């Protein structure tokens, strides 16, 4: 399972993701894609997100069972706490 959250990215990039994933809410995508497709989507997000931000969560063999990738400056920050990913809200 892959979850992608986009903030302030070009509209065309969101449309591109709908080819592979469902857009549950504006900028929130979920899907089940292969590792190769996930990597290609991440490279596309990296190349075309401009000043926006992207957060990708995917299943992985970690203590929490998932990994998080971030591009740009999302409205919430992921903090590593002794190997666990936690969310920090801006003050």
PyMOL Python script that loads the backbone (N, CA, C, O; Angstrom):
from pymol import cmd

cmd.read_pdbstr("""\
ATOM      1  N   UNK A   1       0.845  -1.180   0.000  1.00  0.00           N
ATOM      2  CA  UNK A   1       0.000   0.000   0.000  1.00  0.00           C
ATOM      3  C   UNK A   1       0.884   1.234   0.000  1.00  0.00           C
ATOM      4  O   UNK A   1       1.895   1.301   0.699  1.00  0.00           O
ATOM      5  N   UNK A   2       0.483   2.194  -0.789  1.00  0.00           N
ATOM      6  CA  UNK A   2       1.212   3.465  -0.889  1.00  0.00           C
ATOM      7  C   UNK A   2       0.213   4.598  -0.678  1.00  0.00           C
ATOM      8  O   UNK A   2      -0.879   4.593  -1.246  1.00  0.00           O
ATOM      9  N   UNK A   3       0.602   5.567   0.147  1.00  0.00           N
ATOM     10  CA  UNK A   3      -0.198   6.767   0.375  1.00  0.00           C
ATOM     11  C   UNK A   3       0.669   7.963   0.014  1.00  0.00           C
ATOM     12  O   UNK A   3       1.824   8.044   0.432  1.00  0.00           O
ATOM     13  N   UNK A   4       0.120   8.889  -0.759  1.00  0.00           N
ATOM     14  CA  UNK A   4       0.833  10.107  -1.145  1.00  0.00           C
ATOM     15  C   UNK A   4      -0.030  11.300  -0.768  1.00  0.00           C
ATOM     16  O   UNK A   4      -1.223  11.337  -1.067  1.00  0.00           O
ATOM     17  N   UNK A   5       0.590  12.278  -0.107  1.00  0.00           N
ATOM     18  CA  UNK A   5      -0.095  13.518   0.246  1.00  0.00           C
ATOM     19  C   UNK A   5       0.653  14.661  -0.415  1.00  0.00           C
ATOM     20  O   UNK A   5       1.851  14.841  -0.198  1.00  0.00           O
ATOM     21  N   UNK A   6      -0.060  15.432  -1.223  1.00  0.00           N
ATOM     22  CA  UNK A   6       0.538  16.538  -1.970  1.00  0.00           C
ATOM     23  C   UNK A   6      -0.014  17.857  -1.462  1.00  0.00           C
ATOM     24  O   UNK A   6      -1.205  17.973  -1.175  1.00  0.00           O
ATOM     25  N   UNK A   7       0.856  18.849  -1.354  1.00  0.00           N
ATOM     26  CA  UNK A   7       0.450  20.201  -0.971  1.00  0.00           C
ATOM     27  C   UNK A   7       1.051  21.184  -1.968  1.00  0.00           C
ATOM     28  O   UNK A   7       2.251  21.150  -2.238  1.00  0.00           O
ATOM     29  N   UNK A   8       0.227  22.043  -2.503  1.00  0.00           N
ATOM     30  CA  UNK A   8       0.668  23.146  -3.365  1.00  0.00           C
ATOM     31  C   UNK A   8       1.504  22.681  -4.559  1.00  0.00           C
ATOM     32  O   UNK A   8       2.524  23.291  -4.879  1.00  0.00           O
ATOM     33  N   UNK A   9       1.070  21.600  -5.218  1.00  0.00           N
ATOM     34  CA  UNK A   9       1.768  21.115  -6.414  1.00  0.00           C
ATOM     35  C   UNK A   9       0.934  21.459  -7.641  1.00  0.00           C
ATOM     36  O   UNK A   9      -0.260  21.728  -7.512  1.00  0.00           O
ATOM     37  N   UNK A  10       1.532  21.459  -8.821  1.00  0.00           N
ATOM     38  CA  UNK A  10       0.770  21.738 -10.036  1.00  0.00           C
ATOM     39  C   UNK A  10      -0.381  20.736 -10.209  1.00  0.00           C
ATOM     40  O   UNK A  10      -0.245  19.549  -9.911  1.00  0.00           O
ATOM     41  N   UNK A  11      -1.497  21.241 -10.692  1.00  0.00           N
ATOM     42  CA  UNK A  11      -2.690  20.412 -10.857  1.00  0.00           C
ATOM     43  C   UNK A  11      -2.438  19.203 -11.765  1.00  0.00           C
ATOM     44  O   UNK A  11      -2.988  18.127 -11.532  1.00  0.00           O
ATOM     45  N   UNK A  12      -1.608  19.380 -12.799  1.00  0.00           N
ATOM     46  CA  UNK A  12      -1.314  18.297 -13.727  1.00  0.00           C
ATOM     47  C   UNK A  12      -0.631  17.119 -13.050  1.00  0.00           C
ATOM     48  O   UNK A  12      -0.813  15.970 -13.453  1.00  0.00           O
ATOM     49  N   UNK A  13       0.164  17.412 -12.011  1.00  0.00           N
ATOM     50  CA  UNK A  13       0.843  16.343 -11.291  1.00  0.00           C
ATOM     51  C   UNK A  13      -0.170  15.489 -10.536  1.00  0.00           C
ATOM     52  O   UNK A  13      -0.038  14.267 -10.469  1.00  0.00           O
ATOM     53  N   UNK A  14      -1.179  16.141  -9.970  1.00  0.00           N
ATOM     54  CA  UNK A  14      -2.252  15.376  -9.290  1.00  0.00           C
ATOM     55  C   UNK A  14      -2.974  14.495 -10.296  1.00  0.00           C
ATOM     56  O   UNK A  14      -3.289  13.341 -10.005  1.00  0.00           O
ATOM     57  N   UNK A  15      -3.236  15.041 -11.484  1.00  0.00           N
ATOM     58  CA  UNK A  15      -3.903  14.258 -12.519  1.00  0.00           C
ATOM     59  C   UNK A  15      -3.075  13.058 -12.942  1.00  0.00           C
ATOM     60  O   UNK A  15      -3.605  11.981 -13.216  1.00  0.00           O
ATOM     61  N   UNK A  16      -1.765  13.263 -12.991  1.00  0.00           N
ATOM     62  CA  UNK A  16      -0.867  12.159 -13.352  1.00  0.00           C
ATOM     63  C   UNK A  16      -0.966  11.013 -12.349  1.00  0.00           C
ATOM     64  O   UNK A  16      -0.982   9.843 -12.733  1.00  0.00           O
ATOM     65  N   UNK A  17      -1.033  11.354 -11.071  1.00  0.00           N
ATOM     66  CA  UNK A  17      -1.117  10.315 -10.041  1.00  0.00           C
ATOM     67  C   UNK A  17      -2.412   9.516 -10.113  1.00  0.00           C
ATOM     68  O   UNK A  17      -2.442   8.346  -9.732  1.00  0.00           O
ATOM     69  N   UNK A  18      -3.488  10.144 -10.602  1.00  0.00           N
ATOM     70  CA  UNK A  18      -4.773   9.430 -10.665  1.00  0.00           C
ATOM     71  C   UNK A  18      -4.738   8.277 -11.661  1.00  0.00           C
ATOM     72  O   UNK A  18      -5.648   7.448 -11.674  1.00  0.00           O
ATOM     73  N   UNK A  19      -3.701   8.210 -12.496  1.00  0.00           N
ATOM     74  CA  UNK A  19      -3.561   7.059 -13.397  1.00  0.00           C
ATOM     75  C   UNK A  19      -3.213   5.797 -12.615  1.00  0.00           C
ATOM     76  O   UNK A  19      -3.490   4.684 -13.063  1.00  0.00           O
ATOM     77  N   UNK A  20      -2.602   5.976 -11.441  1.00  0.00           N
ATOM     78  CA  UNK A  20      -2.115   4.841 -10.662  1.00  0.00           C
ATOM     79  C   UNK A  20      -2.811   4.684  -9.325  1.00  0.00           C
ATOM     80  O   UNK A  20      -2.856   3.588  -8.766  1.00  0.00           O
ATOM     81  N   UNK A  21      -3.359   5.792  -8.804  1.00  0.00           N
ATOM     82  CA  UNK A  21      -3.879   5.772  -7.440  1.00  0.00           C
ATOM     83  C   UNK A  21      -5.236   6.479  -7.384  1.00  0.00           C
ATOM     84  O   UNK A  21      -5.597   7.229  -8.291  1.00  0.00           O
ATOM     85  N   UNK A  22      -5.978   6.227  -6.306  1.00  0.00           N
ATOM     86  CA  UNK A  22      -7.247   6.914  -6.088  1.00  0.00           C
ATOM     87  C   UNK A  22      -7.005   8.188  -5.287  1.00  0.00           C
ATOM     88  O   UNK A  22      -6.248   8.183  -4.317  1.00  0.00           O
ATOM     89  N   UNK A  23      -7.651   9.281  -5.697  1.00  0.00           N
ATOM     90  CA  UNK A  23      -7.541  10.531  -4.938  1.00  0.00           C
ATOM     91  C   UNK A  23      -8.725  10.589  -3.978  1.00  0.00           C
ATOM     92  O   UNK A  23      -9.835  10.950  -4.368  1.00  0.00           O
ATOM     93  N   UNK A  24      -8.476  10.228  -2.713  1.00  0.00           N
ATOM     94  CA  UNK A  24      -9.544  10.157  -1.716  1.00  0.00           C
ATOM     95  C   UNK A  24     -10.079  11.528  -1.340  1.00  0.00           C
ATOM     96  O   UNK A  24     -11.286  11.712  -1.183  1.00  0.00           O
ATOM     97  N   UNK A  25      -9.182  12.480  -1.198  1.00  0.00           N
ATOM     98  CA  UNK A  25      -9.508  13.884  -0.963  1.00  0.00           C
ATOM     99  C   UNK A  25      -8.528  14.680  -1.793  1.00  0.00           C
ATOM    100  O   UNK A  25      -7.602  14.115  -2.374  1.00  0.00           O
ATOM    101  N   UNK A  26      -8.716  15.956  -1.856  1.00  0.00           N
ATOM    102  CA  UNK A  26      -7.795  16.770  -2.639  1.00  0.00           C
ATOM    103  C   UNK A  26      -6.370  16.582  -2.136  1.00  0.00           C
ATOM    104  O   UNK A  26      -6.060  16.912  -0.992  1.00  0.00           O
ATOM    105  N   UNK A  27      -5.519  16.059  -2.983  1.00  0.00           N
ATOM    106  CA  UNK A  27      -4.106  15.887  -2.656  1.00  0.00           C
ATOM    107  C   UNK A  27      -3.767  14.649  -1.849  1.00  0.00           C
ATOM    108  O   UNK A  27      -2.605  14.460  -1.488  1.00  0.00           O
ATOM    109  N   UNK A  28      -4.745  13.795  -1.552  1.00  0.00           N
ATOM    110  CA  UNK A  28      -4.490  12.567  -0.776  1.00  0.00           C
ATOM    111  C   UNK A  28      -4.779  11.367  -1.676  1.00  0.00           C
ATOM    112  O   UNK A  28      -5.915  11.150  -2.099  1.00  0.00           O
ATOM    113  N   UNK A  29      -3.731  10.592  -1.961  1.00  0.00           N
ATOM    114  CA  UNK A  29      -3.826   9.472  -2.893  1.00  0.00           C
ATOM    115  C   UNK A  29      -3.490   8.174  -2.178  1.00  0.00           C
ATOM    116  O   UNK A  29      -2.651   8.148  -1.277  1.00  0.00           O
ATOM    117  N   UNK A  30      -4.150   7.101  -2.585  1.00  0.00           N
ATOM    118  CA  UNK A  30      -3.847   5.775  -2.048  1.00  0.00           C
ATOM    119  C   UNK A  30      -3.876   4.775  -3.194  1.00  0.00           C
ATOM    120  O   UNK A  30      -4.679   4.883  -4.121  1.00  0.00           O
ATOM    121  N   UNK A  31      -2.983   3.802  -3.105  1.00  0.00           N
ATOM    122  CA  UNK A  31      -2.939   2.778  -4.137  1.00  0.00           C
ATOM    123  C   UNK A  31      -2.033   1.631  -3.740  1.00  0.00           C
ATOM    124  O   UNK A  31      -1.305   1.701  -2.750  1.00  0.00           O
ATOM    125  N   UNK A  32      -2.094   0.587  -4.525  1.00  0.00           N
ATOM    126  CA  UNK A  32      -1.231  -0.569  -4.328  1.00  0.00           C
ATOM    127  C   UNK A  32      -0.470  -0.768  -5.628  1.00  0.00           C
ATOM    128  O   UNK A  32      -1.003  -1.312  -6.595  1.00  0.00           O
ATOM    129  N   UNK A  33       0.779  -0.323  -5.645  1.00  0.00           N
ATOM    130  CA  UNK A  33       1.585  -0.386  -6.854  1.00  0.00           C
ATOM    131  C   UNK A  33       2.872  -1.154  -6.547  1.00  0.00           C
ATOM    132  O   UNK A  33       3.239  -1.322  -5.385  1.00  0.00           O
ATOM    133  N   UNK A  34       3.543  -1.611  -7.585  1.00  0.00           N
ATOM    134  CA  UNK A  34       4.809  -2.333  -7.399  1.00  0.00           C
ATOM    135  C   UNK A  34       5.893  -1.363  -6.922  1.00  0.00           C
ATOM    136  O   UNK A  34       5.736  -0.145  -7.012  1.00  0.00           O
ATOM    137  N   UNK A  35       6.988  -1.919  -6.417  1.00  0.00           N
ATOM    138  CA  UNK A  35       8.104  -1.093  -5.983  1.00  0.00           C
ATOM    139  C   UNK A  35       8.671  -0.261  -7.120  1.00  0.00           C
ATOM    140  O   UNK A  35       9.074   0.883  -6.911  1.00  0.00           O
ATOM    141  N   UNK A  36       8.707  -0.826  -8.320  1.00  0.00           N
ATOM    142  CA  UNK A  36       9.224  -0.094  -9.474  1.00  0.00           C
ATOM    143  C   UNK A  36       8.337   1.105  -9.806  1.00  0.00           C
ATOM    144  O   UNK A  36       8.840   2.201 -10.050  1.00  0.00           O
ATOM    145  N   UNK A  37       7.016   0.898  -9.815  1.00  0.00           N
ATOM    146  CA  UNK A  37       6.099   2.003 -10.113  1.00  0.00           C
ATOM    147  C   UNK A  37       6.194   3.050  -9.004  1.00  0.00           C
ATOM    148  O   UNK A  37       6.179   4.250  -9.279  1.00  0.00           O
ATOM    149  N   UNK A  38       6.292   2.598  -7.750  1.00  0.00           N
ATOM    150  CA  UNK A  38       6.417   3.546  -6.622  1.00  0.00           C
ATOM    151  C   UNK A  38       7.652   4.434  -6.797  1.00  0.00           C
ATOM    152  O   UNK A  38       7.581   5.644  -6.586  1.00  0.00           O
ATOM    153  N   UNK A  39       8.784   3.833  -7.185  1.00  0.00           N
ATOM    154  CA  UNK A  39      10.011   4.614  -7.390  1.00  0.00           C
ATOM    155  C   UNK A  39       9.859   5.593  -8.549  1.00  0.00           C
ATOM    156  O   UNK A  39      10.323   6.731  -8.469  1.00  0.00           O
ATOM    157  N   UNK A  40       9.218   5.158  -9.614  1.00  0.00           N
ATOM    158  CA  UNK A  40       9.016   6.058 -10.759  1.00  0.00           C
ATOM    159  C   UNK A  40       8.092   7.211 -10.391  1.00  0.00           C
ATOM    160  O   UNK A  40       8.310   8.348 -10.810  1.00  0.00           O
ATOM    161  N   UNK A  41       7.058   6.913  -9.604  1.00  0.00           N
ATOM    162  CA  UNK A  41       6.171   7.989  -9.154  1.00  0.00           C
ATOM    163  C   UNK A  41       6.941   8.978  -8.282  1.00  0.00           C
ATOM    164  O   UNK A  41       6.751  10.189  -8.396  1.00  0.00           O
ATOM    165  N   UNK A  42       7.813   8.461  -7.407  1.00  0.00           N
ATOM    166  CA  UNK A  42       8.582   9.344  -6.530  1.00  0.00           C
ATOM    167  C   UNK A  42       9.506  10.257  -7.345  1.00  0.00           C
ATOM    168  O   UNK A  42       9.637  11.443  -7.043  1.00  0.00           O
ATOM    169  N   UNK A  43      10.146   9.697  -8.380  1.00  0.00           N
ATOM    170  CA  UNK A  43      11.008  10.520  -9.230  1.00  0.00           C
ATOM    171  C   UNK A  43      10.186  11.578  -9.962  1.00  0.00           C
ATOM    172  O   UNK A  43      10.634  12.714 -10.123  1.00  0.00           O
ATOM    173  N   UNK A  44       8.993  11.210 -10.400  1.00  0.00           N
ATOM    174  CA  UNK A  44       8.123  12.184 -11.078  1.00  0.00           C
ATOM    175  C   UNK A  44       7.735  13.301 -10.112  1.00  0.00           C
ATOM    176  O   UNK A  44       7.748  14.479 -10.471  1.00  0.00           O
ATOM    177  N   UNK A  45       7.389  12.916  -8.879  1.00  0.00           N
ATOM    178  CA  UNK A  45       7.048  13.921  -7.867  1.00  0.00           C
ATOM    179  C   UNK A  45       8.249  14.825  -7.601  1.00  0.00           C
ATOM    180  O   UNK A  45       8.100  16.041  -7.476  1.00  0.00           O
ATOM    181  N   UNK A  46       9.433  14.231  -7.516  1.00  0.00           N
ATOM    182  CA  UNK A  46      10.659  15.011  -7.264  1.00  0.00           C
ATOM    183  C   UNK A  46      10.914  16.018  -8.383  1.00  0.00           C
ATOM    184  O   UNK A  46      11.316  17.155  -8.134  1.00  0.00           O
ATOM    185  N   UNK A  47      10.676  15.588  -9.600  1.00  0.00           N
ATOM    186  CA  UNK A  47      10.968  16.441 -10.755  1.00  0.00           C
ATOM    187  C   UNK A  47       9.936  17.536 -10.964  1.00  0.00           C
ATOM    188  O   UNK A  47      10.274  18.609 -11.464  1.00  0.00           O
ATOM    189  N   UNK A  48       8.669  17.288 -10.589  1.00  0.00           N
ATOM    190  CA  UNK A  48       7.603  18.196 -11.000  1.00  0.00           C
ATOM    191  C   UNK A  48       6.840  18.875  -9.864  1.00  0.00           C
ATOM    192  O   UNK A  48       5.866  19.580 -10.126  1.00  0.00           O
ATOM    193  N   UNK A  49       7.247  18.688  -8.630  1.00  0.00           N
ATOM    194  CA  UNK A  49       6.470  19.270  -7.515  1.00  0.00           C
ATOM    195  C   UNK A  49       6.724  20.760  -7.342  1.00  0.00           C
ATOM    196  O   UNK A  49       5.991  21.434  -6.619  1.00  0.00           O
ATOM    197  N   UNK A  50       7.771  21.287  -8.008  1.00  0.00           N
ATOM    198  CA  UNK A  50       8.134  22.719  -7.929  1.00  0.00           C
ATOM    199  C   UNK A  50       8.261  23.164  -6.474  1.00  0.00           C
ATOM    200  O   UNK A  50       9.057  22.598  -5.724  1.00  0.00           O
ATOM    201  N   UNK A  51       7.477  24.183  -6.061  1.00  0.00           N
ATOM    202  CA  UNK A  51       7.591  24.710  -4.696  1.00  0.00           C
ATOM    203  C   UNK A  51       6.674  23.994  -3.715  1.00  0.00           C
ATOM    204  O   UNK A  51       6.635  24.356  -2.539  1.00  0.00           O
ATOM    205  N   UNK A  52       5.939  22.989  -4.169  1.00  0.00           N
ATOM    206  CA  UNK A  52       5.020  22.259  -3.292  1.00  0.00           C
ATOM    207  C   UNK A  52       5.744  21.222  -2.451  1.00  0.00           C
ATOM    208  O   UNK A  52       6.971  21.127  -2.466  1.00  0.00           O
ATOM    209  N   UNK A  53       4.960  20.453  -1.723  1.00  0.00           N
ATOM    210  CA  UNK A  53       5.562  19.398  -0.900  1.00  0.00           C
ATOM    211  C   UNK A  53       4.843  18.078  -1.153  1.00  0.00           C
ATOM    212  O   UNK A  53       3.664  18.049  -1.506  1.00  0.00           O
ATOM    213  N   UNK A  54       5.579  16.996  -0.965  1.00  0.00           N
ATOM    214  CA  UNK A  54       5.058  15.649  -1.169  1.00  0.00           C
ATOM    215  C   UNK A  54       5.468  14.786   0.019  1.00  0.00           C
ATOM    216  O   UNK A  54       6.594  14.875   0.508  1.00  0.00           O
ATOM    217  N   UNK A  55       4.565  13.975   0.463  1.00  0.00           N
ATOM    218  CA  UNK A  55       4.851  13.008   1.523  1.00  0.00           C
ATOM    219  C   UNK A  55       4.348  11.659   1.045  1.00  0.00           C
ATOM    220  O   UNK A  55       3.179  11.517   0.684  1.00  0.00           O
ATOM    221  N   UNK A  56       5.228  10.668   1.041  1.00  0.00           N
ATOM    222  CA  UNK A  56       4.852   9.326   0.601  1.00  0.00           C
ATOM    223  C   UNK A  56       5.070   8.348   1.749  1.00  0.00           C
ATOM    224  O   UNK A  56       6.133   8.335   2.369  1.00  0.00           O
ATOM    225  N   UNK A  57       4.067   7.535   2.025  1.00  0.00           N
ATOM    226  CA  UNK A  57       4.151   6.473   3.023  1.00  0.00           C
ATOM    227  C   UNK A  57       3.936   5.161   2.290  1.00  0.00           C
ATOM    228  O   UNK A  57       2.981   5.014   1.528  1.00  0.00           O
ATOM    229  N   UNK A  58       4.831   4.206   2.524  1.00  0.00           N
ATOM    230  CA  UNK A  58       4.658   2.912   1.867  1.00  0.00           C
ATOM    231  C   UNK A  58       5.041   1.784   2.819  1.00  0.00           C
ATOM    232  O   UNK A  58       5.836   1.971   3.741  1.00  0.00           O
ATOM    233  N   UNK A  59       4.470   0.635   2.583  1.00  0.00           N
ATOM    234  CA  UNK A  59       4.761  -0.549   3.392  1.00  0.00           C
ATOM    235  C   UNK A  59       6.247  -0.863   3.299  1.00  0.00           C
ATOM    236  O   UNK A  59       6.846  -0.772   2.228  1.00  0.00           O
ATOM    237  N   UNK A  60       6.835  -1.233   4.435  1.00  0.00           N
ATOM    238  CA  UNK A  60       8.261  -1.535   4.454  1.00  0.00           C
ATOM    239  C   UNK A  60       8.545  -2.453   5.640  1.00  0.00           C
ATOM    240  O   UNK A  60       7.726  -2.577   6.550  1.00  0.00           O
ATOM    241  N   UNK A  61       9.697  -3.084   5.620  1.00  0.00           N
ATOM    242  CA  UNK A  61      10.082  -3.998   6.695  1.00  0.00           C
ATOM    243  C   UNK A  61      10.785  -3.232   7.819  1.00  0.00           C
ATOM    244  O   UNK A  61      11.977  -3.429   8.054  1.00  0.00           O
ATOM    245  N   UNK A  62      10.048  -2.359   8.510  1.00  0.00           N
ATOM    246  CA  UNK A  62      10.568  -1.588   9.636  1.00  0.00           C
ATOM    247  C   UNK A  62       9.748  -1.928  10.869  1.00  0.00           C
ATOM    248  O   UNK A  62       8.763  -2.663  10.790  1.00  0.00           O
ATOM    249  N   UNK A  63      10.158  -1.388  12.005  1.00  0.00           N
ATOM    250  CA  UNK A  63       9.427  -1.644  13.254  1.00  0.00           C
ATOM    251  C   UNK A  63       7.956  -1.234  13.155  1.00  0.00           C
ATOM    252  O   UNK A  63       7.074  -1.920  13.673  1.00  0.00           O
ATOM    253  N   UNK A  64       7.705  -0.110  12.485  1.00  0.00           N
ATOM    254  CA  UNK A  64       6.335   0.383  12.332  1.00  0.00           C
ATOM    255  C   UNK A  64       5.622  -0.229  11.129  1.00  0.00           C
ATOM    256  O   UNK A  64       4.409  -0.074  10.986  1.00  0.00           O
ATOM    257  N   UNK A  65       6.360  -0.918  10.267  1.00  0.00           N
ATOM    258  CA  UNK A  65       5.750  -1.558   9.111  1.00  0.00           C
ATOM    259  C   UNK A  65       5.601  -0.649   7.906  1.00  0.00           C
ATOM    260  O   UNK A  65       4.990  -1.024   6.904  1.00  0.00           O
ATOM    261  N   UNK A  66       6.170   0.569   8.009  1.00  0.00           N
ATOM    262  CA  UNK A  66       6.110   1.493   6.881  1.00  0.00           C
ATOM    263  C   UNK A  66       7.290   2.444   6.928  1.00  0.00           C
ATOM    264  O   UNK A  66       7.957   2.587   7.952  1.00  0.00           O
ATOM    265  N   UNK A  67       7.534   3.091   5.794  1.00  0.00           N
ATOM    266  CA  UNK A  67       8.555   4.130   5.683  1.00  0.00           C
ATOM    267  C   UNK A  67       7.911   5.391   5.143  1.00  0.00           C
ATOM    268  O   UNK A  67       6.888   5.343   4.460  1.00  0.00           O
ATOM    269  N   UNK A  68       8.529   6.524   5.464  1.00  0.00           N
ATOM    270  CA  UNK A  68       8.019   7.830   5.043  1.00  0.00           C
ATOM    271  C   UNK A  68       9.100   8.552   4.264  1.00  0.00           C
ATOM    272  O   UNK A  68      10.264   8.568   4.666  1.00  0.00           O
ATOM    273  N   UNK A  69       8.708   9.155   3.137  1.00  0.00           N
ATOM    274  CA  UNK A  69       9.606   9.996   2.339  1.00  0.00           C
ATOM    275  C   UNK A  69       8.965  11.368   2.234  1.00  0.00           C
ATOM    276  O   UNK A  69       7.743  11.494   2.155  1.00  0.00           O
ATOM    277  N   UNK A  70       9.806  12.397   2.235  1.00  0.00           N
ATOM    278  CA  UNK A  70       9.288  13.765   2.188  1.00  0.00           C
ATOM    279  C   UNK A  70      10.075  14.585   1.183  1.00  0.00           C
ATOM    280  O   UNK A  70      11.296  14.472   1.085  1.00  0.00           O
ATOM    281  N   UNK A  71       9.356  15.409   0.441  1.00  0.00           N
ATOM    282  CA  UNK A  71       9.946  16.409  -0.448  1.00  0.00           C
ATOM    283  C   UNK A  71       9.394  17.768  -0.049  1.00  0.00           C
ATOM    284  O   UNK A  71       8.214  17.875   0.286  1.00  0.00           O
ATOM    285  N   UNK A  72      10.213  18.799  -0.077  1.00  0.00           N
ATOM    286  CA  UNK A  72       9.739  20.143   0.203  1.00  0.00           C
ATOM    287  C   UNK A  72       9.497  20.364   1.686  1.00  0.00           C
ATOM    288  O   UNK A  72      10.090  19.696   2.533  1.00  0.00           O
ATOM    289  N   UNK A  73       8.619  21.309   1.986  1.00  0.00           N
ATOM    290  CA  UNK A  73       8.312  21.682   3.367  1.00  0.00           C
ATOM    291  C   UNK A  73       6.831  21.415   3.648  1.00  0.00           C
ATOM    292  O   UNK A  73       6.003  22.309   3.479  1.00  0.00           O
ATOM    293  N   UNK A  74       6.490  20.194   4.076  1.00  0.00           N
ATOM    294  CA  UNK A  74       5.077  19.906   4.369  1.00  0.00           C
ATOM    295  C   UNK A  74       4.612  20.650   5.621  1.00  0.00           C
ATOM    296  O   UNK A  74       5.431  21.126   6.407  1.00  0.00           O
ATOM    297  N   UNK A  75       3.289  20.746   5.801  1.00  0.00           N
ATOM    298  CA  UNK A  75       2.743  21.479   6.946  1.00  0.00           C
ATOM    299  C   UNK A  75       2.981  20.738   8.260  1.00  0.00           C
ATOM    300  O   UNK A  75       2.907  21.351   9.325  1.00  0.00           O
ATOM    301  N   UNK A  76       3.259  19.457   8.211  1.00  0.00           N
ATOM    302  CA  UNK A  76       3.610  18.672   9.406  1.00  0.00           C
ATOM    303  C   UNK A  76       4.968  18.027   9.159  1.00  0.00           C
ATOM    304  O   UNK A  76       5.292  17.627   8.041  1.00  0.00           O
ATOM    305  N   UNK A  77       5.747  17.936  10.218  1.00  0.00           N
ATOM    306  CA  UNK A  77       7.101  17.415  10.083  1.00  0.00           C
ATOM    307  C   UNK A  77       7.205  16.028  10.694  1.00  0.00           C
ATOM    308  O   UNK A  77       6.599  15.742  11.727  1.00  0.00           O
ATOM    309  N   UNK A  78       7.975  15.178  10.046  1.00  0.00           N
ATOM    310  CA  UNK A  78       8.232  13.831  10.549  1.00  0.00           C
ATOM    311  C   UNK A  78       9.559  13.867  11.296  1.00  0.00           C
ATOM    312  O   UNK A  78      10.569  14.341  10.777  1.00  0.00           O
ATOM    313  N   UNK A  79       9.535  13.358  12.524  1.00  0.00           N
ATOM    314  CA  UNK A  79      10.721  13.352  13.371  1.00  0.00           C
ATOM    315  C   UNK A  79      11.064  11.904  13.712  1.00  0.00           C
ATOM    316  O   UNK A  79      10.189  11.109  14.055  1.00  0.00           O
ATOM    317  N   UNK A  80      12.351  11.578  13.613  1.00  0.00           N
ATOM    318  CA  UNK A  80      12.805  10.244  13.985  1.00  0.00           C
ATOM    319  C   UNK A  80      13.076  10.226  15.489  1.00  0.00           C
ATOM    320  O   UNK A  80      13.885  11.013  15.980  1.00  0.00           O
ATOM    321  N   UNK A  81      12.412   9.343  16.219  1.00  0.00           N
ATOM    322  CA  UNK A  81      12.614   9.208  17.655  1.00  0.00           C
ATOM    323  C   UNK A  81      12.992   7.758  17.937  1.00  0.00           C
ATOM    324  O   UNK A  81      12.133   6.878  18.002  1.00  0.00           O
ATOM    325  N   UNK A  82      14.284   7.528  18.102  1.00  0.00           N
ATOM    326  CA  UNK A  82      14.823   6.200  18.375  1.00  0.00           C
ATOM    327  C   UNK A  82      14.314   5.158  17.382  1.00  0.00           C
ATOM    328  O   UNK A  82      13.933   4.050  17.760  1.00  0.00           O
ATOM    329  N   UNK A  83      14.316   5.537  16.109  1.00  0.00           N
ATOM    330  CA  UNK A  83      13.918   4.627  15.052  1.00  0.00           C
ATOM    331  C   UNK A  83      12.438   4.640  14.718  1.00  0.00           C
ATOM    332  O   UNK A  83      12.012   3.985  13.767  1.00  0.00           O
ATOM    333  N   UNK A  84      11.648   5.380  15.492  1.00  0.00           N
ATOM    334  CA  UNK A  84      10.211   5.501  15.204  1.00  0.00           C
ATOM    335  C   UNK A  84       9.943   6.853  14.556  1.00  0.00           C
ATOM    336  O   UNK A  84      10.516   7.868  14.953  1.00  0.00           O
ATOM    337  N   UNK A  85       9.080   6.858  13.572  1.00  0.00           N
ATOM    338  CA  UNK A  85       8.690   8.109  12.928  1.00  0.00           C
ATOM    339  C   UNK A  85       7.521   8.712  13.674  1.00  0.00           C
ATOM    340  O   UNK A  85       6.489   8.063  13.847  1.00  0.00           O
ATOM    341  N   UNK A  86       7.674   9.948  14.116  1.00  0.00           N
ATOM    342  CA  UNK A  86       6.616  10.669  14.811  1.00  0.00           C
ATOM    343  C   UNK A  86       6.304  11.949  14.042  1.00  0.00           C
ATOM    344  O   UNK A  86       7.147  12.452  13.299  1.00  0.00           O
ATOM    345  N   UNK A  87       5.097  12.473  14.218  1.00  0.00           N
ATOM    346  CA  UNK A  87       4.681  13.703  13.545  1.00  0.00           C
ATOM    347  C   UNK A  87       4.777  14.866  14.520  1.00  0.00           C
ATOM    348  O   UNK A  87       4.300  14.785  15.652  1.00  0.00           O
ATOM    349  N   UNK A  88       5.403  15.952  14.064  1.00  0.00           N
ATOM    350  CA  UNK A  88       5.491  17.170  14.870  1.00  0.00           C
ATOM    351  C   UNK A  88       4.667  18.253  14.187  1.00  0.00           C
ATOM    352  O   UNK A  88       4.836  18.533  13.001  1.00  0.00           O
ATOM    353  N   UNK A  89       3.775  18.852  14.961  1.00  0.00           N
ATOM    354  CA  UNK A  89       2.975  19.950  14.429  1.00  0.00           C
ATOM    355  C   UNK A  89       3.750  21.248  14.583  1.00  0.00           C
ATOM    356  O   UNK A  89       4.421  21.445  15.595  1.00  0.00           O
ATOM    357  N   UNK A  90       3.673  22.131  13.603  1.00  0.00           N
ATOM    358  CA  UNK A  90       4.364  23.428  13.738  1.00  0.00           C
ATOM    359  C   UNK A  90       3.715  24.254  14.846  1.00  0.00           C
ATOM    360  O   UNK A  90       2.508  24.169  15.073  1.00  0.00           O
ATOM    361  N   UNK A  91       4.528  25.052  15.528  1.00  0.00           N
ATOM    362  CA  UNK A  91       3.990  25.869  16.637  1.00  0.00           C
ATOM    363  C   UNK A  91       3.690  27.261  16.177  1.00  0.00           C
ATOM    364  O   UNK A  91       3.233  28.087  16.967  1.00  0.00           O
TER     365      UNK A  91
END
""", "prot")
cmd.dss("prot")
cmd.show_as("cartoon", "prot")
cmd.util.cbc("prot")
cmd.orient("prot")
